[in-house]
Amino acid sequence: MSTEVLHKGSCHCKKVTFEVLHSPNIELSECNCSICSMKGFQGFVIEKSGLKSLEGRGNLEIYKFGTGTAQHMFCKTCGISPLTVPRSYPEGYNINYRCLESDNVRSINVTPRDGQNWEQEMAKGNVGKP
């Protein structure tokens, strides 16, 4: 396992900024569920303790649907979704890779996830957890 590094990220208008501690080699999930595919969300799940800072929390709105477990956070100014609380792991965060600065990223690997069949994927252990 790689040593963890501090990754910085933000929404488009930079009213929401964050820092996460994670490997420079990032394993991403690209989910085909309705909301992830519409947002173009490519994410990686971290423990809540891995979120080292979140500035502009008051500028985040939360959207819920379906079971209401997942919290899809988006900037109320620019509409970008830098992170979510995922249904698969509500104890953590799913970080939107597309919102990270690339300074500390060494490599990425993207794995497709079948979020359209979420329950079956969860039963097989194919849904994101840290």
N, CA, C and O atoms as a Tinker XYZ file with bonds, in Angstrom:
   520  protein
     1  N      0.834000   -1.186000    0.000000    73     2
     2  CA     0.000000    0.000000    0.000000    64     1     3
     3  C      0.871000    1.239000    0.000000    63     2     4     5
     4  O      1.906000    1.287000    0.664000    81     3
     5  N      0.447000    2.230000   -0.743000    73     3     6
     6  CA     1.187000    3.480000   -0.838000    64     5     7
     7  C      0.996000    4.313000    0.414000    63     6     8     9
     8  O     -0.006000    4.188000    1.117000    81     7
     9  N      1.960000    5.152000    0.677000    73     7    10
    10  CA     1.831000    6.123000    1.741000    64     9    11
    11  C      0.736000    7.111000    1.361000    63    10    12    13
    12  O      0.629000    7.514000    0.202000    81    11
    13  N     -0.056000    7.492000    2.318000    73    11    14
    14  CA    -1.120000    8.444000    2.024000    64    13    15
    15  C     -0.560000    9.846000    1.869000    63    14    16    17
    16  O      0.428000   10.214000    2.505000    81    15
    17  N     -1.212000   10.624000    1.009000    73    15    18
    18  CA    -0.834000   12.011000    0.768000    64    17    19
    19  C     -2.087000   12.874000    0.916000    63    18    20    21
    20  O     -3.211000   12.373000    0.902000    81    19
    21  N     -1.871000   14.161000    1.056000    73    19    22
    22  CA    -2.984000   15.091000    1.181000    64    21    23
    23  C     -3.402000   15.558000   -0.205000    63    22    24    25
    24  O     -2.608000   16.145000   -0.941000    81    23
    25  N     -4.656000   15.292000   -0.553000    73    23    26
    26  CA    -5.233000   15.729000   -1.825000    64    25    27
    27  C     -6.141000   16.920000   -1.547000    63    26    28    29
    28  O     -6.935000   16.893000   -0.606000    81    27
    29  N     -6.025000   17.961000   -2.363000    73    27    30
    30  CA    -6.889000   19.139000   -2.238000    64    29    31
    31  C     -7.901000   19.123000   -3.362000    63    30    32    33
    32  O     -7.614000   18.666000   -4.469000    81    31
    33  N     -9.090000   19.628000   -3.068000    73    31    34
    34  CA   -10.133000   19.684000   -4.079000    64    33    35
    35  C    -11.108000   20.800000   -3.795000    63    34    36    37
    36  O    -11.054000   21.458000   -2.756000    81    35
    37  N    -12.006000   20.996000   -4.751000    73    35    38
    38  CA   -13.002000   22.059000   -4.599000    64    37    39
    39  C    -14.130000   21.856000   -5.601000    63    38    40    41
    40  O    -14.053000   21.033000   -6.513000    81    39
    41  N    -15.173000   22.638000   -5.390000    73    39    42
    42  CA   -16.210000   22.752000   -6.412000    64    41    43
    43  C    -15.680000   23.738000   -7.473000    63    42    44    45
    44  O    -14.556000   24.224000   -7.352000    81    43
    45  N    -16.460000   24.024000   -8.477000    73    43    46
    46  CA   -16.012000   24.888000   -9.575000    64    45    47
    47  C    -15.754000   26.330000   -9.124000    63    46    48    49
    48  O    -14.756000   26.931000   -9.522000    81    47
    49  N    -16.637000   26.882000   -8.305000    73    47    50
    50  CA   -16.490000   28.283000   -7.888000    64    49    51
    51  C    -15.556000   28.454000   -6.692000    63    50    52    53
    52  O    -15.248000   29.579000   -6.297000    81    51
    53  N    -15.110000   27.349000   -6.123000    73    51    54
    54  CA   -14.190000   27.312000   -4.987000    64    53    55
    55  C    -14.791000   27.825000   -3.678000    63    54    56    57
    56  O    -14.063000   28.133000   -2.734000    81    55
    57  N    -16.108000   27.913000   -3.625000    73    55    58
    58  CA   -16.743000   28.269000   -2.352000    64    57    59
    59  C    -16.763000   27.082000   -1.406000    63    58    60    61
    60  O    -16.936000   27.252000   -0.199000    81    59
    61  N    -16.584000   25.870000   -1.950000    73    59    62
    62  CA   -16.432000   24.654000   -1.155000    64    61    63
    63  C    -15.066000   24.083000   -1.485000    63    62    64    65
    64  O    -14.790000   23.747000   -2.637000    81    63
    65  N    -14.212000   23.972000   -0.479000    73    63    66
    66  CA   -12.888000   23.366000   -0.657000    64    65    67
    67  C    -12.724000   22.269000    0.387000    63    66    68    69
    68  O    -13.347000   22.295000    1.448000    81    67
    69  N    -11.869000   21.304000    0.057000    73    67    70
    70  CA   -11.677000   20.189000    0.976000    64    69    71
    71  C    -10.284000   19.610000    0.805000    63    70    72    73
    72  O     -9.607000   19.845000   -0.196000    81    71
    73  N     -9.881000   18.852000    1.802000    73    71    74
    74  CA    -8.624000   18.099000    1.763000    64    73    75
    75  C     -8.915000   16.696000    2.272000    63    74    76    77
    76  O     -9.615000   16.516000    3.268000    81    75
    77  N     -8.368000   15.704000    1.574000    73    75    78
    78  CA    -8.530000   14.312000    1.987000    64    77    79
    79  C     -7.173000   13.636000    2.032000    63    78    80    81
    80  O     -6.289000   13.924000    1.226000    81    79
    81  N     -7.025000   12.740000    2.980000    73    79    82
    82  CA    -5.828000   11.919000    3.094000    64    81    83
    83  C     -6.111000   10.588000    2.423000    63    82    84    85
    84  O     -7.012000    9.855000    2.829000    81    83
    85  N     -5.326000   10.276000    1.380000    73    83    86
    86  CA    -5.574000    9.066000    0.596000    64    85    87
    87  C     -4.311000    8.711000   -0.183000    63    86    88    89
    88  O     -3.399000    9.527000   -0.315000    81    87
    89  N     -4.272000    7.524000   -0.678000    73    87    90
    90  CA    -3.154000    7.067000   -1.495000    64    89    91
    91  C     -3.004000    7.939000   -2.749000    63    90    92    93
    92  O     -3.999000    8.466000   -3.246000    81    91
    93  N     -1.782000    8.100000   -3.270000    73    91    94
    94  CA    -1.608000    8.789000   -4.549000    64    93    95
    95  C     -2.057000    7.913000   -5.725000    63    94    96    97
    96  O     -2.252000    8.408000   -6.835000    81    95
    97  N     -2.220000    6.608000   -5.473000    73    95    98
    98  CA    -2.735000    5.662000   -6.468000    64    97    99
    99  C     -4.206000    5.433000   -6.139000    63    98   100   101
   100  O     -4.540000    4.782000   -5.149000    81    99
   101  N     -5.072000    5.975000   -6.976000    73    99   102
   102  CA    -6.488000    6.035000   -6.637000    64   101   103
   103  C     -7.291000    5.025000   -7.448000    63   102   104   105
   104  O     -7.232000    5.000000   -8.677000    81   103
   105  N     -8.045000    4.191000   -6.728000    73   103   106
   106  CA    -8.969000    3.228000   -7.328000    64   105   107
   107  C    -10.346000    3.878000   -7.370000    63   106   108   109
   108  O    -10.969000    4.097000   -6.331000    81   107
   109  N    -10.813000    4.183000   -8.568000    73   107   110
   110  CA   -12.082000    4.873000   -8.744000    64   109   111
   111  C    -13.188000    3.912000   -9.140000    63   110   112   113
   112  O    -12.950000    2.882000   -9.770000    81   111
   113  N    -14.400000    4.274000   -8.754000    73   111   114
   114  CA   -15.591000    3.585000   -9.236000    64   113   115
   115  C    -16.348000    4.547000  -10.136000    63   114   116   117
   116  O    -16.503000    5.728000   -9.822000    81   115
   117  N    -16.813000    4.024000  -11.250000    73   115   118
   118  CA   -17.688000    4.799000  -12.124000    64   117   119
   119  C    -19.019000    4.070000  -12.161000    63   118   120   121
   120  O    -19.159000    3.028000  -12.801000    81   119
   121  N    -19.982000    4.632000  -11.471000    73   119   122
   122  CA   -21.284000    4.013000  -11.286000    64   121   123
   123  C    -22.224000    4.438000  -12.409000    63   122   124   125
   124  O    -22.180000    5.576000  -12.877000    81   123
   125  N    -23.073000    3.509000  -12.833000    73   123   126
   126  CA   -24.024000    3.818000  -13.904000    64   125   127
   127  C    -25.434000    4.081000  -13.371000    63   126   128   129
   128  O    -26.397000    4.052000  -14.138000    81   127
   129  N    -25.566000    4.336000  -12.064000    73   127   130
   130  CA   -26.888000    4.675000  -11.550000    64   129   131
   131  C    -27.324000    6.013000  -12.137000    63   130   132   133
   132  O    -26.516000    6.735000  -12.721000    81   131
   133  N    -28.589000    6.334000  -11.982000    73   131   134
   134  CA   -29.128000    7.526000  -12.632000    64   133   135
   135  C    -28.395000    8.801000  -12.236000    63   134   136   137
   136  O    -28.074000    9.612000  -13.105000    81   135
   137  N    -28.121000    9.002000  -10.951000    73   135   138
   138  CA   -27.515000   10.266000  -10.549000    64   137   139
   139  C    -26.019000   10.324000  -10.855000    63   138   140   141
   140  O    -25.525000   11.359000  -11.302000    81   139
   141  N    -25.293000    9.235000  -10.624000    73   139   142
   142  CA   -23.845000    9.252000  -10.909000    64   141   143
   143  C    -23.569000    9.425000  -12.398000    63   142   144   145
   144  O    -22.670000   10.174000  -12.781000    81   143
   145  N    -24.335000    8.739000  -13.235000    73   143   146
   146  CA   -24.087000    8.864000  -14.675000    64   145   147
   147  C    -24.456000   10.253000  -15.165000    63   146   148   149
   148  O    -23.770000   10.791000  -16.034000    81   147
   149  N    -25.509000   10.849000  -14.640000    73   147   150
   150  CA   -25.871000   12.209000  -15.047000    64   149   151
   151  C    -24.843000   13.233000  -14.587000    63   150   152   153
   152  O    -24.574000   14.205000  -15.293000    81   151
   153  N    -24.262000   13.018000  -13.392000    73   151   154
   154  CA   -23.255000   13.951000  -12.866000    64   153   155
   155  C    -21.867000   13.687000  -13.436000    63   154   156   157
   156  O    -21.003000   14.561000  -13.372000    81   155
   157  N    -21.634000   12.497000  -13.995000    73   155   158
   158  CA   -20.284000   12.141000  -14.424000    64   157   159
   159  C    -19.366000   11.882000  -13.242000    63   158   160   161
   160  O    -18.157000   12.102000  -13.326000    81   159
   161  N    -19.938000   11.415000  -12.143000    73   159   162
   162  CA   -19.215000   11.217000  -10.890000    64   161   163
   163  C    -18.301000   10.000000  -10.981000    63   162   164   165
   164  O    -18.760000    8.892000  -11.258000    81   163
   165  N    -17.018000   10.206000  -10.751000    73   163   166
   166  CA   -16.047000    9.122000  -10.580000    64   165   167
   167  C    -15.508000    9.287000   -9.173000    63   166   168   169
   168  O    -14.897000   10.308000   -8.856000    81   167
   169  N    -15.728000    8.291000   -8.326000    73   167   170
   170  CA   -15.396000    8.498000   -6.934000    64   169   171
   171  C    -14.613000    7.391000   -6.274000    63   170   172   173
   172  O    -14.476000    6.283000   -6.792000    81   171
   173  N    -14.103000    7.740000   -5.103000    73   171   174
   174  CA   -13.454000    6.774000   -4.223000    64   173   175
   175  C    -13.944000    7.045000   -2.812000    63   174   176   177
   176  O    -14.093000    8.195000   -2.399000    81   175
   177  N    -14.190000    5.969000   -2.081000    73   175   178
   178  CA   -14.777000    6.067000   -0.749000    64   177   179
   179  C    -13.668000    6.106000    0.296000    63   178   180   181
   180  O    -12.691000    5.360000    0.237000    81   179
   181  N    -13.863000    7.008000    1.255000    73   179   182
   182  CA   -12.913000    7.149000    2.367000    64   181   183
   183  C    -13.673000    7.077000    3.685000    63   182   184   185
   184  O    -14.887000    7.275000    3.733000    81   183
   185  N    -12.938000    6.790000    4.746000    73   183   186
   186  CA   -13.490000    6.915000    6.093000    64   185   187
   187  C    -13.739000    8.396000    6.359000    63   186   188   189
   188  O    -13.061000    9.248000    5.785000    81   187
   189  N    -14.693000    8.710000    7.213000    73   187   190
   190  CA   -14.947000   10.131000    7.526000    64   189   191
   191  C    -13.699000   10.791000    8.100000    63   190   192   193
   192  O    -13.487000   11.986000    7.896000    81   191
   193  N    -12.872000   10.033000    8.814000    73   191   194
   194  CA   -11.646000   10.598000    9.388000    64   193   195
   195  C    -10.640000   10.999000    8.308000    63   194   196   197
   196  O     -9.724000   11.776000    8.576000    81   195
   197  N    -10.803000   10.478000    7.093000    73   195   198
   198  CA    -9.908000   10.834000    5.991000    64   197   199
   199  C    -10.182000   12.207000    5.408000    63   198   200   201
   200  O     -9.355000   12.741000    4.669000    81   199
   201  N    -11.337000   12.789000    5.732000    73   199   202
   202  CA   -11.647000   14.150000    5.299000    64   201   203
   203  C    -11.002000   15.091000    6.306000    63   202   204   205
   204  O    -11.492000   15.244000    7.425000    81   203
   205  N     -9.907000   15.717000    5.907000    73   203   206
   206  CA    -9.116000   16.522000    6.833000    64   205   207
   207  C     -9.630000   17.943000    6.966000    63   206   208   209
   208  O     -9.437000   18.566000    8.010000    81   207
   209  N    -10.272000   18.469000    5.948000    73   207   210
   210  CA   -10.895000   19.783000    6.061000    64   209   211
   211  C    -12.022000   19.876000    5.048000    63   210   212   213
   212  O    -11.987000   19.259000    3.983000    81   211
   213  N    -13.020000   20.665000    5.411000    73   211   214
   214  CA   -14.129000   20.959000    4.513000    64   213   215
   215  C    -14.545000   22.389000    4.801000    63   214   216   217
   216  O    -15.229000   22.661000    5.788000    81   215
   217  N    -14.132000   23.298000    3.936000    73   215   218
   218  CA   -14.477000   24.709000    4.078000    64   217   219
   219  C    -15.668000   25.008000    3.173000    63   218   220   221
   220  O    -15.775000   24.470000    2.071000    81   219
   221  N    -16.551000   25.863000    3.645000    73   219   222
   222  CA   -17.722000   26.213000    2.857000    64   221   223
   223  C    -18.871000   25.239000    3.027000    63   222   224   225
   224  O    -19.755000   25.164000    2.174000    81   223
   225  N    -18.868000   24.500000    4.113000    73   223   226
   226  CA   -19.923000   23.502000    4.375000    64   225   227
   227  C    -21.312000   24.143000    4.276000    63   226   228   229
   228  O    -22.265000   23.497000    3.842000    81   227
   229  N    -21.422000   25.404000    4.678000    73   227   230
   230  CA   -22.697000   26.107000    4.606000    64   229   231
   231  C    -23.156000   26.373000    3.182000    63   230   232   233
   232  O    -24.317000   26.716000    2.957000    81   231
   233  N    -22.267000   26.219000    2.232000    73   231   234
   234  CA   -22.618000   26.422000    0.826000    64   233   235
   235  C    -23.042000   25.115000    0.158000    63   234   236   237
   236  O    -23.374000   25.098000   -1.027000    81   235
   237  N    -23.029000   24.020000    0.923000    73   235   238
   238  CA   -23.452000   22.727000    0.383000    64   237   239
   239  C    -24.927000   22.479000    0.645000    63   238   240   241
   240  O    -25.415000   22.680000    1.756000    81   239
   241  N    -25.620000   22.046000   -0.374000    73   239   242
   242  CA   -26.996000   21.573000   -0.248000    64   241   243
   243  C    -26.955000   20.054000   -0.335000    63   242   244   245
   244  O    -26.014000   19.486000   -0.889000    81   243
   245  N    -27.955000   19.408000    0.201000    73   243   246
   246  CA   -28.027000   17.945000    0.176000    64   245   247
   247  C    -29.271000   17.521000   -0.590000    63   246   248   249
   248  O    -30.374000   18.008000   -0.343000    81   247
   249  N    -29.064000   16.605000   -1.521000    73   247   250
   250  CA   -30.167000   16.020000   -2.282000    64   249   251
   251  C    -30.254000   14.546000   -1.930000    63   250   252   253
   252  O    -29.246000   13.840000   -1.955000    81   251
   253  N    -31.448000   14.079000   -1.602000    73   251   254
   254  CA   -31.696000   12.662000   -1.298000    64   253   255
   255  C    -32.830000   12.165000   -2.177000    63   254   256   257
   256  O    -33.734000   12.920000   -2.533000    81   255
   257  N    -32.770000   10.894000   -2.519000    73   255   258
   258  CA   -33.867000   10.258000   -3.247000    64   257   259
   259  C    -33.862000    8.781000   -2.908000    63   258   260   261
   260  O    -32.992000    8.316000   -2.173000    81   259
   261  N    -34.814000    8.048000   -3.430000    73   259   262
   262  CA   -34.868000    6.600000   -3.162000    64   261   263
   263  C    -34.978000    6.326000   -1.673000    63   262   264   265
   264  O    -35.916000    6.781000   -1.020000    81   263
   265  N    -34.021000    5.584000   -1.139000    73   263   266
   266  CA   -34.046000    5.225000    0.282000    64   265   267
   267  C    -33.723000    6.411000    1.187000    63   266   268   269
   268  O    -34.019000    6.374000    2.382000    81   267
   269  N    -33.122000    7.457000    0.635000    73   267   270
   270  CA   -32.745000    8.625000    1.425000    64   269   271
   271  C    -31.471000    8.433000    2.223000    63   270   272   273
   272  O    -31.083000    9.320000    2.983000    81   271
   273  N    -30.814000    7.299000    2.069000    73   271   274
   274  CA   -29.584000    7.026000    2.810000    64   273   275
   275  C    -28.424000    7.843000    2.271000    63   274   276   277
   276  O    -27.698000    8.474000    3.040000    81   275
   277  N    -28.243000    7.839000    0.968000    73   275   278
   278  CA   -27.159000    8.604000    0.347000    64   277   279
   279  C    -27.463000   10.088000    0.447000    63   278   280   281
   280  O    -28.608000   10.514000    0.296000    81   279
   281  N    -26.417000   10.871000    0.706000    73   279   282
   282  CA   -26.543000   12.322000    0.752000    64   281   283
   283  C    -25.674000   12.892000   -0.365000    63   282   284   285
   284  O    -24.448000   12.925000   -0.264000    81   283
   285  N    -26.324000   13.334000   -1.417000    73   283   286
   286  CA   -25.614000   13.897000   -2.563000    64   285   287
   287  C    -25.434000   15.391000   -2.312000    63   286   288   289
   288  O    -26.388000   16.165000   -2.404000    81   287
   289  N    -24.199000   15.791000   -1.993000    73   287   290
   290  CA   -23.914000   17.175000   -1.647000    64   289   291
   291  C    -23.465000   17.933000   -2.887000    63   290   292   293
   292  O    -22.652000   17.446000   -3.673000    81   291
   293  N    -24.007000   19.133000   -3.046000    73   291   294
   294  CA   -23.616000   19.963000   -4.176000    64   293   295
   295  C    -23.546000   21.414000   -3.733000    63   294   296   297
   296  O    -24.256000   21.832000   -2.819000    81   295
   297  N    -22.676000   22.183000   -4.395000    73   295   298
   298  CA   -22.509000   23.592000   -4.094000    64   297   299
   299  C    -23.738000   24.351000   -4.579000    63   298   300   301
   300  O    -24.135000   24.221000   -5.737000    81   299
   301  N    -24.334000   25.137000   -3.703000    73   299   302
   302  CA   -25.533000   25.863000   -4.096000    64   301   303
   303  C    -25.232000   27.051000   -5.002000    63   302   304   305
   304  O    -26.154000   27.672000   -5.533000    81   303
   305  N    -23.944000   27.377000   -5.185000    73   303   306
   306  CA   -23.583000   28.445000   -6.114000    64   305   307
   307  C    -23.332000   27.901000   -7.513000    63   306   308   309
   308  O    -23.927000   28.381000   -8.478000    81   307
   309  N    -22.447000   26.895000   -7.637000    73   307   310
   310  CA   -22.066000   26.410000   -8.980000    64   309   311
   311  C    -22.692000   25.071000   -9.349000    63   310   312   313
   312  O    -22.655000   24.684000  -10.517000    81   311
   313  N    -23.268000   24.354000   -8.383000    73   311   314
   314  CA   -23.947000   23.099000   -8.667000    64   313   315
   315  C    -23.071000   21.863000   -8.705000    63   314   316   317
   316  O    -23.577000   20.758000   -8.904000    81   315
   317  N    -21.775000   22.020000   -8.520000    73   315   318
   318  CA   -20.863000   20.872000   -8.587000    64   317   319
   319  C    -20.950000   20.047000   -7.303000    63   318   320   321
   320  O    -21.102000   20.586000   -6.207000    81   319
   321  N    -20.850000   18.718000   -7.470000    73   319   322
   322  CA   -20.932000   17.771000   -6.354000    64   321   323
   323  C    -19.542000   17.243000   -6.022000    63   322   324   325
   324  O    -19.077000   16.302000   -6.665000    81   323
   325  N    -18.867000   17.829000   -5.031000    73   323   326
   326  CA   -17.508000   17.360000   -4.706000    64   325   327
   327  C    -17.468000   16.079000   -3.891000    63   326   328   329
   328  O    -16.464000   15.367000   -3.918000    81   327
   329  N    -18.546000   15.768000   -3.159000    73   327   330
   330  CA   -18.551000   14.561000   -2.342000    64   329   331
   331  C    -19.976000   14.170000   -2.006000    63   330   332   333
   332  O    -20.898000   14.982000   -2.086000    81   331
   333  N    -20.138000   12.918000   -1.632000    73   331   334
   334  CA   -21.419000   12.398000   -1.180000    64   333   335
   335  C    -21.191000   11.544000    0.056000    63   334   336   337
   336  O    -20.070000   11.120000    0.338000    81   335
   337  N    -22.252000   11.301000    0.776000    73   335   338
   338  CA   -22.261000   10.234000    1.772000    64   337   339
   339  C    -22.941000    9.077000    1.056000    63   338   340   341
   340  O    -24.140000    9.142000    0.784000    81   339
   341  N    -22.193000    8.011000    0.743000    73   339   342
   342  CA   -22.755000    6.955000   -0.102000    64   341   343
   343  C    -23.701000    6.020000    0.643000    63   342   344   345
   344  O    -23.547000    5.766000    1.838000    81   343
   345  N    -24.668000    5.527000   -0.089000    73   343   346
   346  CA   -25.596000    4.526000    0.458000    64   345   347
   347  C    -24.844000    3.265000    0.860000    63   346   348   349
   348  O    -25.196000    2.618000    1.846000    81   347
   349  N    -23.814000    2.917000    0.104000    73   347   350
   350  CA   -23.061000    1.694000    0.377000    64   349   351
   351  C    -22.219000    1.775000    1.644000    63   350   352   353
   352  O    -21.867000    0.748000    2.225000    81   351
   353  N    -21.891000    3.008000    2.077000    73   351   354
   354  CA   -21.037000    3.163000    3.247000    64   353   355
   355  C    -21.327000    4.526000    3.887000    63   354   356   357
   356  O    -20.517000    5.446000    3.773000    81   355
   357  N    -22.485000    4.660000    4.565000    73   355   358
   358  CA   -22.858000    5.953000    5.133000    64   357   359
   359  C    -21.937000    6.439000    6.244000    63   358   360   361
   360  O    -22.068000    7.566000    6.721000    81   359
   361  N    -20.997000    5.575000    6.656000    73   359   362
   362  CA   -20.014000    5.977000    7.667000    64   361   363
   363  C    -18.846000    6.741000    7.030000    63   362   364   365
   364  O    -17.946000    7.186000    7.743000    81   363
   365  N    -18.848000    6.897000    5.712000    73   363   366
   366  CA   -17.737000    7.543000    5.021000    64   365   367
   367  C    -18.212000    8.566000    4.016000    63   366   368   369
   368  O    -19.366000    8.995000    4.025000    81   367
   369  N    -17.291000    8.944000    3.148000    73   367   370
   370  CA   -17.573000    9.877000    2.061000    64   369   371
   371  C    -17.122000    9.265000    0.746000    63   370   372   373
   372  O    -16.139000    8.526000    0.700000    81   371
   373  N    -17.834000    9.573000   -0.306000    73   371   374
   374  CA   -17.417000    9.241000   -1.659000    64   373   375
   375  C    -16.921000   10.549000   -2.269000    63   374   376   377
   376  O    -17.697000   11.487000   -2.453000    81   375
   377  N    -15.649000   10.607000   -2.574000    73   375   378
   378  CA   -15.007000   11.828000   -3.065000    64   377   379
   379  C    -15.038000   11.832000   -4.587000    63   378   380   381
   380  O    -14.681000   10.840000   -5.223000    81   379
   381  N    -15.462000   12.938000   -5.164000    73   379   382
   382  CA   -15.507000   13.081000   -6.619000    64   381   383
   383  C    -14.100000   13.380000   -7.127000    63   382   384   385
   384  O    -13.582000   14.482000   -6.949000    81   383
   385  N    -13.493000   12.385000   -7.761000    73   383   386
   386  CA   -12.137000   12.535000   -8.287000    64   385   387
   387  C    -12.015000   13.741000   -9.216000    63   386   388   389
   388  O    -10.971000   14.391000   -9.246000    81   387
   389  N    -13.047000   14.041000   -9.959000    73   387   390
   390  CA   -13.009000   15.143000  -10.924000    64   389   391
   391  C    -12.897000   16.503000  -10.242000    63   390   392   393
   392  O    -12.652000   17.510000  -10.907000    81   391
   393  N    -13.073000   16.542000   -8.923000    73   391   394
   394  CA   -12.939000   17.791000   -8.170000    64   393   395
   395  C    -11.579000   17.931000   -7.495000    63   394   396   397
   396  O    -11.321000   18.936000   -6.833000    81   395
   397  N    -10.712000   16.943000   -7.655000    73   395   398
   398  CA    -9.379000   17.001000   -7.034000    64   397   399
   399  C     -8.386000   17.742000   -7.912000    63   398   400   401
   400  O     -8.469000   17.710000   -9.140000    81   399
   401  N     -7.442000   18.412000   -7.257000    73   399   402
   402  CA    -6.262000   18.903000   -7.964000    64   401   403
   403  C     -5.396000   17.675000   -8.241000    63   402   404   405
   404  O     -5.382000   16.742000   -7.438000    81   403
   405  N     -4.694000   17.661000   -9.335000    73   403   406
   406  CA    -3.948000   16.458000   -9.720000    64   405   407
   407  C     -2.520000   16.418000   -9.180000    63   406   408   409
   408  O     -1.782000   15.481000   -9.486000    81   407
   409  N     -2.118000   17.397000   -8.395000    73   407   410
   410  CA    -0.736000   17.503000   -7.914000    64   409   411
   411  C     -0.199000   16.230000   -7.270000    63   410   412   413
   412  O      0.941000   15.841000   -7.526000    81   411
   413  N     -1.000000   15.583000   -6.445000    73   411   414
   414  CA    -0.523000   14.428000   -5.684000    64   413   415
   415  C     -1.050000   13.092000   -6.196000    63   414   416   417
   416  O     -0.919000   12.071000   -5.519000    81   415
   417  N     -1.643000   13.093000   -7.386000    73   415   418
   418  CA    -2.162000   11.856000   -7.957000    64   417   419
   419  C     -1.069000   11.197000   -8.788000    63   418   420   421
   420  O     -0.554000   11.797000   -9.732000    81   419
   421  N     -0.717000    9.971000   -8.442000    73   419   422
   422  CA     0.295000    9.231000   -9.188000    64   421   423
   423  C     -0.349000    8.395000  -10.290000    63   422   424   425
   424  O      0.142000    8.354000  -11.418000    81   423
   425  N     -1.468000    7.721000   -9.946000    73   423   426
   426  CA    -2.147000    6.891000  -10.931000    64   425   427
   427  C     -3.609000    6.749000  -10.548000    63   426   428   429
   428  O     -3.991000    6.940000   -9.393000    81   427
   429  N     -4.419000    6.407000  -11.545000    73   427   430
   430  CA    -5.822000    6.099000  -11.293000    64   429   431
   431  C     -6.184000    4.822000  -12.039000    63   430   432   433
   432  O     -5.612000    4.501000  -13.081000    81   431
   433  N     -7.130000    4.119000  -11.487000    73   431   434
   434  CA    -7.712000    2.951000  -12.133000    64   433   435
   435  C     -9.218000    3.070000  -11.962000    63   434   436   437
   436  O     -9.706000    3.217000  -10.841000    81   435
   437  N     -9.958000    3.008000  -13.063000    73   435   438
   438  CA   -11.403000    3.186000  -13.024000    64   437   439
   439  C    -12.088000    1.835000  -13.232000    63   438   440   441
   440  O    -11.832000    1.140000  -14.215000    81   439
   441  N    -12.964000    1.477000  -12.289000    73   439   442
   442  CA   -13.734000    0.242000  -12.370000    64   441   443
   443  C    -15.205000    0.588000  -12.526000    63   442   444   445
   444  O    -15.755000    1.310000  -11.694000    81   443
   445  N    -15.859000    0.089000  -13.576000    73   443   446
   446  CA   -17.305000    0.325000  -13.720000    64   445   447
   447  C    -18.083000   -0.398000  -12.615000    63   446   448   449
   448  O    -17.731000   -1.511000  -12.223000    81   447
   449  N    -19.134000    0.242000  -12.124000    73   447   450
   450  CA   -20.019000   -0.350000  -11.120000    64   449   451
   451  C    -21.451000   -0.305000  -11.642000    63   450   452   453
   452  O    -21.867000    0.681000  -12.251000    81   451
   453  N    -22.188000   -1.360000  -11.405000    73   451   454
   454  CA   -23.555000   -1.470000  -11.891000    64   453   455
   455  C    -24.530000   -0.935000  -10.850000    63   454   456   457
   456  O    -25.209000   -1.703000  -10.168000    81   455
   457  N    -24.590000    0.369000  -10.736000    73   455   458
   458  CA   -25.497000    1.001000   -9.781000    64   457   459
   459  C    -26.953000    0.910000  -10.175000    63   458   460   461
   460  O    -27.831000    1.141000   -9.344000    81   459
   461  N    -27.233000    0.578000  -11.433000    73   459   462
   462  CA   -28.617000    0.368000  -11.858000    64   461   463
   463  C    -29.185000   -0.890000  -11.205000    63   462   464   465
   464  O    -30.401000   -1.043000  -11.088000    81   463
   465  N    -28.299000   -1.786000  -10.781000    73   463   466
   466  CA   -28.678000   -3.007000  -10.065000    64   465   467
   467  C    -27.964000   -3.029000   -8.716000    63   466   468   469
   468  O    -27.255000   -3.979000   -8.384000    81   467
   469  N    -28.168000   -1.964000   -7.951000    73   467   470
   470  CA   -27.425000   -1.709000   -6.732000    64   469   471
   471  C    -27.526000   -2.845000   -5.726000    63   470   472   473
   472  O    -26.513000   -3.271000   -5.171000    81   471
   473  N    -28.732000   -3.340000   -5.484000    73   471   474
   474  CA   -28.911000   -4.388000   -4.468000    64   473   475
   475  C    -28.106000   -5.639000   -4.801000    63   474   476   477
   476  O    -27.479000   -6.227000   -3.920000    81   475
   477  N    -28.120000   -6.050000   -6.075000    73   475   478
   478  CA   -27.355000   -7.223000   -6.491000    64   477   479
   479  C    -25.845000   -6.965000   -6.369000    63   478   480   481
   480  O    -25.094000   -7.848000   -5.954000    81   479
   481  N    -25.415000   -5.781000   -6.723000    73   479   482
   482  CA   -23.996000   -5.437000   -6.608000    64   481   483
   483  C    -23.563000   -5.427000   -5.149000    63   482   484   485
   484  O    -22.478000   -5.904000   -4.820000    81   483
   485  N    -24.405000   -4.887000   -4.275000    73   483   486
   486  CA   -24.104000   -4.854000   -2.845000    64   485   487
   487  C    -23.999000   -6.279000   -2.303000    63   486   488   489
   488  O    -23.103000   -6.578000   -1.513000    81   487
   489  N    -24.905000   -7.154000   -2.721000    73   487   490
   490  CA   -24.890000   -8.546000   -2.256000    64   489   491
   491  C    -23.602000   -9.255000   -2.689000    63   490   492   493
   492  O    -23.113000  -10.140000   -1.987000    81   491
   493  N    -23.050000   -8.861000   -3.853000    73   491   494
   494  CA   -21.808000   -9.452000   -4.343000    64   493   495
   495  C    -20.569000   -8.761000   -3.775000    63   494   496   497
   496  O    -19.446000   -9.203000   -4.022000    81   495
   497  N    -20.766000   -7.671000   -3.010000    73   495   498
   498  CA   -19.631000   -6.925000   -2.455000    64   497   499
   499  C    -18.962000   -6.018000   -3.472000    63   498   500   501
   500  O    -17.798000   -5.656000   -3.304000    81   499
   501  N    -19.680000   -5.645000   -4.528000    73   499   502
   502  CA   -19.107000   -4.823000   -5.578000    64   501   503
   503  C    -19.433000   -3.343000   -5.446000    63   502   504   505
   504  O    -19.302000   -2.592000   -6.412000    81   503
   505  N    -19.853000   -2.918000   -4.268000    73   503   506
   506  CA   -20.206000   -1.513000   -4.065000    64   505   507
   507  C    -19.169000   -0.885000   -3.161000    63   506   508   509
   508  O    -18.669000   -1.518000   -2.231000    81   507
   509  N    -18.847000    0.382000   -3.446000    73   507   510
   510  CA   -17.717000    1.053000   -2.818000    64   509   511
   511  C    -17.708000    1.156000   -1.307000    63   510   512   513
   512  O    -18.672000    1.588000   -0.676000    81   511
   513  N    -16.596000    0.750000   -0.761000    73   511   514
   514  CA   -16.243000    0.927000    0.646000    64   513   515
   515  C    -14.757000    1.210000    0.671000    63   514   516   517
   516  O    -14.045000    0.868000   -0.273000    81   515
   517  N    -14.275000    1.833000    1.744000    73   515   518
   518  CA   -12.824000    2.130000    1.794000    64   517   519
   519  C    -11.979000    0.862000    1.819000    63   518   520
   520  O    -10.751000    0.940000    1.861000    81   519
